[in-house]
Amino acid sequence: MPFLAGVGVLYNLWLWSTVGGFGGPYTQGATDPGTAIIYALCFVYVIWSRSWEGLSLSKVPHKPLYAPAMHTARILFGLLWAFDAFWKWQPYFLHNAVTYLQQALPGEPVWIAAYISFVIAVINLAGPVLFGYVAAIMESIIAFFLLIGRGMRWIIPVGIAYSFGVWTTAEGWGAPYLPGSTANKGDELGTTNIYIIAFLFLAAWVYFTPRAQRRGDGDA
């Protein structure tokens, strides 16, 4: 597993740097650094958390988690969110945020299209520009607390809920699920659902690891 996870890191970084254009193009309308980079980060979590040990048939005693490695992975995840937040603060996104949901509608199954249309209607009632600012603020808050390592017990469920909201609207539940479709805009099953997996790694670390082993992350 460690070897294969290492291959996963290198393979996804290669994809991200070639066909993924380092998350580009960094032009008007960009909102995130791409999909392969979060896959690479999740493989990093697999390696540094040694998540396979709980299911391993090996009789070798489990080693305690190396706290600096997990904190480094948390910071890398925070930097990824900070990058996302930077693009959300751009004027184009703030004034056109709802269009990203509208772009997800074509080709969707009826029930997904109905759900996204309902969310769009609610956003239009509240104000599309307000929605853009809320998204930018939410991503900035998530990035901030991930980077400082404080308030992790509440920012993890917030991050999971926010990521799920993005995945089920702007990413159309990873759809369109049409004949011949293999992925969502080339990203298998979407992007923010993989963010949820990264948050689950952090949840296992924060909620189930004794505070002493986490070495003063400051979480209440």
C-alpha positions as CSV (number, residue, x, y, z in Angstrom):
1,M,0.0,0.0,0.0
2,P,2.7,2.6,0.8
3,F,4.4,1.9,-2.5
4,L,1.1,2.1,-4.5
5,A,0.1,5.3,-2.7
6,G,3.5,6.8,-3.6
7,V,2.9,5.8,-7.2
8,G,-0.5,7.5,-6.9
9,V,1.1,10.7,-5.7
10,L,3.6,10.8,-8.5
11,Y,1.0,9.8,-11.2
12,N,-1.5,12.5,-10.1
13,L,1.2,15.2,-9.9
14,W,2.3,14.2,-13.4
15,L,-1.3,14.4,-14.6
16,W,-1.8,17.7,-12.9
17,S,1.4,19.2,-14.4
18,T,0.6,18.0,-18.0
19,V,-3.0,17.4,-19.1
20,G,-4.1,19.4,-16.0
21,G,-1.9,22.4,-16.9
22,F,-0.9,22.9,-13.2
23,G,-4.6,23.6,-12.5
24,G,-4.8,26.1,-15.3
25,P,-5.8,28.0,-17.4
26,Y,-5.5,30.8,-14.9
27,T,-7.8,33.1,-16.7
28,Q,-11.1,34.9,-16.1
29,G,-13.6,32.4,-14.6
30,A,-11.0,30.0,-13.1
31,T,-12.2,28.7,-9.7
32,D,-9.8,26.0,-8.5
33,P,-6.4,24.4,-9.1
34,G,-7.7,21.3,-10.8
35,T,-8.6,17.8,-9.7
36,A,-5.4,15.7,-9.9
37,I,-3.8,17.7,-7.1
38,I,-6.4,16.8,-4.5
39,Y,-6.0,13.1,-5.5
40,A,-2.3,13.5,-4.9
41,L,-2.9,15.0,-1.5
42,C,-5.3,12.2,-0.5
43,F,-2.5,9.7,-1.4
44,V,-0.2,11.7,0.8
45,Y,-2.7,11.3,3.6
46,V,-2.8,7.5,3.0
47,I,1.0,7.4,3.4
48,W,1.4,9.7,6.3
49,S,-1.6,8.4,8.3
50,R,-0.7,4.7,7.5
51,S,-4.4,4.2,7.1
52,W,-3.9,0.6,5.9
53,E,-2.6,-0.6,9.2
54,G,-6.1,-1.1,10.7
55,L,-7.0,-3.6,8.0
56,S,-3.5,-5.2,7.6
57,L,-3.0,-8.9,8.1
58,S,0.5,-8.2,9.3
59,K,1.3,-9.0,12.9
60,V,3.8,-6.1,13.1
61,P,2.8,-3.7,15.8
62,H,1.3,-0.4,14.6
63,K,3.5,2.6,14.9
64,P,2.2,5.8,16.5
65,L,1.3,8.5,13.9
66,Y,4.0,11.0,13.2
67,A,2.4,14.3,14.2
68,P,4.6,16.6,12.1
69,A,3.6,14.7,8.9
70,M,-0.1,15.0,9.6
71,H,0.2,18.7,10.4
72,T,2.1,19.2,7.2
73,A,-0.7,17.4,5.3
74,R,-3.2,19.7,7.0
75,I,-1.2,22.8,6.0
76,L,-1.0,21.5,2.4
77,F,-4.8,21.1,2.4
78,G,-5.2,24.6,3.8
79,L,-3.0,26.0,1.0
80,L,-5.2,24.3,-1.5
81,W,-8.3,25.9,0.0
82,A,-6.5,29.3,0.1
83,F,-5.8,28.9,-3.6
84,D,-9.5,28.1,-4.2
85,A,-10.5,31.1,-2.1
86,F,-8.2,33.5,-4.0
87,W,-10.1,32.7,-7.2
88,K,-13.5,33.1,-5.5
89,W,-12.5,36.7,-4.6
90,Q,-12.0,37.7,-8.2
91,P,-14.6,40.1,-9.5
92,Y,-15.7,37.8,-12.3
93,F,-16.7,35.0,-9.9
94,L,-18.3,37.3,-7.3
95,H,-20.6,38.7,-10.0
96,N,-21.2,35.5,-12.0
97,A,-21.1,32.8,-9.3
98,V,-24.6,31.5,-10.2
99,T,-23.6,30.8,-13.8
100,Y,-21.3,28.0,-12.6
101,L,-24.5,26.2,-11.3
102,Q,-26.3,27.0,-14.6
103,Q,-23.5,25.5,-16.6
104,A,-23.9,22.2,-14.7
105,L,-27.5,21.8,-15.9
106,P,-27.1,20.6,-19.5
107,G,-27.2,16.8,-19.8
108,E,-28.2,16.2,-16.2
109,P,-30.8,13.6,-15.3
110,V,-34.2,15.1,-14.5
111,W,-33.9,14.8,-10.7
112,I,-30.4,16.4,-10.6
113,A,-31.5,19.2,-12.9
114,A,-34.6,19.8,-10.7
115,Y,-32.4,20.0,-7.6
116,I,-29.9,22.4,-9.1
117,S,-32.7,24.5,-10.6
118,F,-34.2,24.8,-7.1
119,V,-30.9,25.9,-5.6
120,I,-30.4,28.5,-8.4
121,A,-33.9,29.8,-7.7
122,V,-33.1,30.2,-4.0
123,I,-29.8,32.0,-4.8
124,N,-31.6,34.4,-7.2
125,L,-34.0,35.2,-4.4
126,A,-31.2,35.9,-1.9
127,G,-29.1,37.7,-4.5
128,P,-26.4,36.2,-6.8
129,V,-23.7,38.6,-5.8
130,L,-24.4,37.8,-2.1
131,F,-24.0,34.1,-3.0
132,G,-20.6,34.9,-4.6
133,Y,-19.4,36.7,-1.4
134,V,-20.7,33.9,0.8
135,A,-18.7,31.3,-1.2
136,A,-15.5,33.4,-1.1
137,I,-15.9,34.0,2.7
138,M,-16.6,30.3,3.4
139,E,-13.6,29.1,1.5
140,S,-11.4,31.8,3.2
141,I,-12.6,30.7,6.6
142,I,-11.9,27.0,5.9
143,A,-8.4,27.8,4.5
144,F,-7.6,30.0,7.6
145,F,-8.5,27.4,10.2
146,L,-6.8,24.6,8.3
147,L,-3.6,26.6,8.1
148,I,-3.5,27.6,11.8
149,G,-4.7,24.2,13.0
150,R,-7.3,25.7,15.4
151,G,-11.0,24.9,15.7
152,M,-10.5,21.7,13.7
153,R,-13.3,19.9,15.4
154,W,-15.9,22.3,13.9
155,I,-14.2,23.3,10.7
156,I,-14.0,19.7,9.5
157,P,-17.8,19.2,9.4
158,V,-18.2,22.7,7.9
159,G,-15.7,21.8,5.2
160,I,-17.4,18.5,4.5
161,A,-20.9,20.2,4.2
162,Y,-19.6,23.0,2.0
163,S,-17.7,20.5,-0.3
164,F,-20.8,18.4,-0.6
165,G,-22.9,21.4,-1.5
166,V,-20.5,22.4,-4.3
167,W,-20.3,18.8,-5.6
168,T,-24.1,18.4,-5.7
169,T,-24.6,21.7,-7.5
170,A,-21.8,23.2,-9.6
171,E,-20.4,19.7,-10.2
172,G,-23.8,18.0,-10.7
173,W,-23.1,15.0,-8.5
174,G,-20.2,14.2,-10.8
175,A,-22.6,14.0,-13.8
176,P,-23.7,14.2,-16.6
177,Y,-24.5,10.5,-16.5
178,L,-25.1,10.1,-20.2
179,P,-24.3,7.2,-22.6
180,G,-20.7,7.5,-23.5
181,S,-19.8,9.7,-20.5
182,T,-16.7,8.7,-18.6
183,A,-16.2,11.7,-16.3
184,N,-17.3,15.2,-15.3
185,K,-15.3,17.5,-17.6
186,G,-12.5,15.0,-17.5
187,D,-12.6,14.7,-13.7
188,E,-13.8,11.3,-12.6
189,L,-16.9,11.8,-10.5
190,G,-16.1,15.4,-9.7
191,T,-13.5,17.2,-7.6
192,T,-15.0,18.4,-4.3
193,N,-16.1,14.9,-3.4
194,I,-12.4,14.1,-3.1
195,Y,-12.0,17.1,-0.8
196,I,-14.5,15.3,1.4
197,I,-12.2,12.3,1.6
198,A,-9.3,14.6,2.6
199,F,-11.5,16.0,5.4
200,L,-12.3,12.4,6.5
201,F,-8.6,11.7,6.9
202,L,-8.3,14.8,9.1
203,A,-11.4,13.8,11.0
204,A,-9.9,10.4,11.9
205,W,-6.8,12.2,13.0
206,V,-8.5,14.9,15.1
207,Y,-11.4,13.0,16.6
208,F,-9.8,9.6,17.3
209,T,-6.1,10.4,18.1
210,P,-5.3,11.3,21.7
211,R,-4.4,15.0,22.1
212,A,-0.9,14.2,23.3
213,Q,-0.1,12.4,20.0
214,R,-1.4,15.4,18.1
215,R,1.1,17.6,20.0
216,G,-0.7,20.7,20.8
217,D,-2.8,21.4,17.8
218,G,-4.8,23.8,20.0
219,D,-8.1,22.2,19.2
220,A,-10.8,22.3,21.8
